[in-house]
Amino acid sequence: MKVRINTIKREVIMKIKERIKTIIDDYSFATDEARERNKIKSYFKGPSEADESPWTYVKDPILLKVKGHLATFNSLIDKIRR
């Protein structure tokens, strides 16, 4: 019985590790994509036009939820500042 529980725990830990790796890879890709697009835009349109955010290019569902919460937090902070 203990062996089965330990095996299940290991499987869950491995799934969590894989999920974290996927999230990190997705955000890294999004950061690289935003950086490259900013380089291109700043070259052709000027530095003031290069305002791409990595959050524009994330695809992972967890990161999309974080993106939604960030917008909410930013709007609440703006209301407090006013």
LUMNU-768315 format. One record per atom (N, C-alpha, C): residue in one letter; chain; atom name; y, x, z. Coordinates in pm, whole numbers, plus 50000, padded with zeros to 5 digits. Atoms other than C-alpha are relative to their C-alpha. Layout:
REM residues N
SITE   r   c    a      yy      xx      zz
SITE   A   A   CA       Y       X       Z
...
This chain:
REM residues 82
SITE   r   c    a      yy      xx      zz
SITE   M   A    N   49881   50082   50000
SITE   M   A   CA   50000   50000   50000
SITE   M   A    C   50126   50087   50000
SITE   K   A    N   49884   49912   49992
SITE   K   A   CA   50245   50280   50092
SITE   K   A    C   50020   50076   49870
SITE   V   A    N   49990   49927   50128
SITE   V   A   CA   50164   50464   49770
SITE   V   A    C   50066   49912   49895
SITE   R   A    N   49941   50094   50097
SITE   R   A   CA   50254   50156   49564
SITE   R   A    C   50150   49983   50026
SITE   I   A    N   49859   50016   49964
SITE   I   A   CA   50584   50110   49752
SITE   I   A    C   50079   50125   49961
SITE   N   A    N   49933   49876   50038
SITE   N   A   CA   50675   50477   49701
SITE   N   A    C   50014   50011   49849
SITE   T   A    N   49994   49998   50146
SITE   T   A   CA   50593   50447   49331
SITE   T   A    C   50109   49906   49949
SITE   I   A    N   49897   50097   50039
SITE   I   A   CA   50814   50140   49298
SITE   I   A    C   50139   50056   50031
SITE   K   A    N   49872   49941   49964
SITE   K   A   CA   51097   50317   49483
SITE   K   A    C   50040   50108   49900
SITE   R   A    N   49971   49895   50097
SITE   R   A   CA   51069   50615   49247
SITE   R   A    C   50042   49941   49866
SITE   E   A    N   49965   50064   50126
SITE   E   A   CA   51078   50385   48944
SITE   E   A    C   50141   49943   50004
SITE   V   A    N   49866   50058   49986
SITE   V   A   CA   51389   50207   49074
SITE   V   A    C   50105   50111   50000
SITE   I   A    N   49905   49887   49997
SITE   I   A   CA   51562   50539   49147
SITE   I   A    C   50016   50059   49861
SITE   M   A    N   49992   49945   50137
SITE   M   A   CA   51478   50665   48796
SITE   M   A    C   50081   49907   49910
SITE   K   A    N   49923   50095   50080
SITE   K   A   CA   51618   50346   48641
SITE   K   A    C   50149   50009   50032
SITE   I   A    N   49860   49987   49960
SITE   I   A   CA   51938   50383   48842
SITE   I   A    C   50060   50127   49943
SITE   K   A    N   49952   49873   50055
SITE   K   A   CA   51970   50747   48737
SITE   K   A    C   50024   49989   49850
SITE   E   A    N   49983   50019   50144
SITE   E   A   CA   51919   50652   48371
SITE   E   A    C   50122   49915   49970
SITE   R   A    N   49885   50090   50020
SITE   R   A   CA   52178   50375   48401
SITE   R   A    C   50130   50076   50022
SITE   I   A    N   49880   49920   49974
SITE   I   A   CA   52433   50613   48554
SITE   I   A    C   50025   50096   49886
SITE   K   A    N   49986   49907   50111
SITE   K   A   CA   52366   50865   48277
SITE   K   A    C   50054   49927   49876
SITE   T   A    N   49952   50078   50114
SITE   T   A   CA   52418   50593   48014
SITE   T   A    C   50148   49966   50015
SITE   I   A    N   49859   50032   49974
SITE   I   A   CA   52748   50490   48175
SITE   I   A    C   50088   50122   49979
SITE   I   A    N   49922   49876   50016
SITE   I   A   CA   52870   50850   48190
SITE   I   A    C   50010   50039   49853
SITE   D   A    N   49999   49966   50142
SITE   D   A   CA   52770   50911   47828
SITE   D   A    C   50093   49908   49922
SITE   D   A    N   49915   50095   50070
SITE   D   A   CA   52946   50594   47712
SITE   D   A    C   50147   50029   50026
SITE   Y   A    N   49860   49971   49970
SITE   Y   A   CA   53269   50680   47894
SITE   Y   A    C   50043   50133   49938
SITE   S   A    N   49969   49871   50064
SITE   S   A   CA   53252   51040   47766
SITE   S   A    C   50026   49981   49852
SITE   F   A    N   49979   50028   50143
SITE   F   A   CA   53216   50912   47410
SITE   F   A    C   50134   49930   49980
SITE   A   A    N   49875   50074   50013
SITE   A   A   CA   53506   50671   47461
SITE   A   A    C   50120   50092   50021
SITE   T   A    N   49891   49904   49976
SITE   T   A   CA   53724   50951   47601
SITE   T   A    C   50021   50090   49879
SITE   D   A    N   49991   49914   50118
SITE   D   A   CA   53645   51178   47308
SITE   D   A    C   50059   49924   49881
SITE   E   A    N   49949   50081   50111
SITE   E   A   CA   53711   50898   47058
SITE   E   A    C   50150   49974   50015
SITE   A   A    N   49857   50024   49976
SITE   A   A   CA   54047   50813   47218
SITE   A   A    C   50081   50127   49978
SITE   R   A    N   49929   49872   50016
SITE   R   A   CA   54148   51180   47225
SITE   R   A    C   50018   50034   49852
SITE   E   A    N   49991   49970   50144
SITE   E   A   CA   54067   51227   46855
SITE   E   A    C   50096   49906   49929
SITE   R   A    N   49907   50095   50064
SITE   R   A   CA   54249   50911   46754
SITE   R   A    C   50145   50028   50039
SITE   N   A    N   49865   49963   49957
SITE   N   A   CA   54551   51018   46960
SITE   N   A    C   50051   50121   49924
SITE   K   A    N   49960   49883   50080
SITE   K   A   CA   54554   51354   46779
SITE   K   A    C   50043   49958   49861
SITE   I   A    N   49969   50045   50136
SITE   I   A   CA   54549   51181   46443
SITE   I   A    C   50130   49921   49999
SITE   K   A    N   49879   50081   49995
SITE   K   A   CA   54815   50928   46539
SITE   K   A    C   50123   50084   50028
SITE   S   A    N   49882   49918   49969
SITE   S   A   CA   55044   51190   46691
SITE   S   A    C   50037   50089   49882
SITE   Y   A    N   49970   49917   50117
SITE   Y   A   CA   55014   51402   46377
SITE   Y   A    C   50074   49920   49894
SITE   F   A    N   49942   50080   50108
SITE   F   A   CA   55100   51120   46137
SITE   F   A    C   50117   49913   50044
SITE   K   A    N   49897   50094   49957
SITE   K   A   CA   55316   50887   46347
SITE   K   A    C   50092   50054   50109
SITE   G   A    N   49919   49945   49892
SITE   G   A   CA   55453   51107   46624
SITE   G   A    C   49936   49976   50134
SITE   P   A    N   50062   50010   49868
SITE   P   A   CA   55363   51155   46989
SITE   P   A    C   50021   49866   50070
SITE   S   A    N   49973   50126   49931
SITE   S   A   CA   55519   50827   47098
SITE   S   A    C   49903   49890   49958
SITE   E   A    N   50093   50103   50047
SITE   E   A   CA   55265   50628   46894
SITE   E   A    C   49857   50025   50047
SITE   A   A    N   50136   49965   49959
SITE   A   A   CA   54958   50805   47035
SITE   A   A    C   49974   49953   50142
SITE   D   A    N   50022   50056   49866
SITE   D   A   CA   54870   50577   47325
SITE   D   A    C   49864   49933   50013
SITE   E   A    N   50134   50058   49991
SITE   E   A   CA   54501   50503   47275
SITE   E   A    C   49939   50031   50137
SITE   S   A    N   50065   49985   49870
SITE   S   A   CA   54309   50453   47598
SITE   S   A    C   49849   50007   49981
SITE   P   A    N   50146   49999   50010
SITE   P   A   CA   53942   50538   47650
SITE   P   A    C   49939   49862   50024
SITE   W   A    N   50053   50133   49971
SITE   W   A   CA   53898   50185   47779
SITE   W   A    C   49991   49913   49876
SITE   T   A    N   50009   50075   50124
SITE   T   A   CA   53950   50060   47425
SITE   T   A    C   49863   50015   49935
SITE   Y   A    N   50124   49967   50071
SITE   Y   A   CA   53624   50220   47314
SITE   Y   A    C   49874   49992   50083
SITE   V   A    N   50122   50012   49920
SITE   V   A   CA   53383   50155   47601
SITE   V   A    C   49919   49881   49953
SITE   K   A    N   50089   50107   50045
SITE   K   A   CA   53080   49941   47518
SITE   K   A    C   49903   49955   50108
SITE   D   A    N   50095   50032   49895
SITE   D   A   CA   52875   49944   47835
SITE   D   A    C   50050   49878   50079
SITE   P   A    N   49958   50121   49928
SITE   P   A   CA   52879   49605   48015
SITE   P   A    C   50064   50027   50136
SITE   I   A    N   49941   49969   49869
SITE   I   A   CA   52951   49761   48355
SITE   I   A    C   50141   50054   49983
SITE   L   A    N   49867   49945   50024
SITE   L   A   CA   53245   49958   48216
SITE   L   A    C   50096   49892   49950
SITE   L   A    N   49914   50109   50045
SITE   L   A   CA   53376   49644   48046
SITE   L   A    C   50045   49915   50119
SITE   K   A    N   49959   50073   49879
SITE   K   A   CA   53374   49469   48385
SITE   K   A    C   50106   50077   50077
SITE   V   A    N   49900   49916   49933
SITE   V   A   CA   53561   49762   48537
SITE   V   A    C   50133   49988   49927
SITE   K   A    N   49879   50013   50080
SITE   K   A   CA   53810   49738   48251
SITE   K   A    C   50072   49869   50032
SITE   G   A    N   49941   50130   49966
SITE   G   A   CA   53867   49369   48330
SITE   G   A    C   50062   50001   50138
SITE   H   A    N   49945   49992   49864
SITE   H   A   CA   53917   49440   48699
SITE   H   A    C   50124   50088   50005
SITE   L   A    N   49882   49914   50003
SITE   L   A   CA   54163   49720   48621
SITE   L   A    C   50122   49924   49952
SITE   A   A    N   49888   50080   50048
SITE   A   A   CA   54378   49479   48426
SITE   A   A    C   50051   49907   50109
SITE   T   A    N   49960   50088   49890
SITE   T   A   CA   54378   49240   48721
SITE   T   A    C   50075   50078   50107
SITE   F   A    N   49933   49918   49899
SITE   F   A   CA   54468   49516   48966
SITE   F   A    C   50138   50044   49953
SITE   N   A    N   49870   49958   50053
SITE   N   A   CA   54747   49642   48742
SITE   N   A    C   50101   49887   50003
SITE   S   A    N   49906   50112   49997
SITE   S   A   CA   54900   49295   48714
SITE   S   A    C   50040   49967   50144
SITE   L   A    N   49965   50025   49859
SITE   L   A   CA   54883   49248   49093
SITE   L   A    C   50096   50106   50052
SITE   I   A    N   49910   49893   49958
SITE   I   A   CA   55048   49585   49149
SITE   I   A    C   50139   49979   49941
SITE   D   A    N   49870   50027   50062
SITE   D   A   CA   55323   49495   48902
SITE   D   A    C   50072   49886   50071
SITE   K   A    N   49937   50112   49927
SITE   K   A   CA   55385   49166   49087
SITE   K   A    C   50053   50045   50134
SITE   I   A    N   49956   49951   49870
SITE   I   A   CA   55410   49348   49418
SITE   I   A    C   50125   50085   49986
SITE   R   A    N   49886   49912   50021
SITE   R   A   CA   55655   49601   49278
SITE   R   A    C   50129   49922   49969
SITE   R   A    N   49882   50078   50036
SITE   R   A   CA   55890   49327   49156
SITE   R   A    C   50058   49936   50117
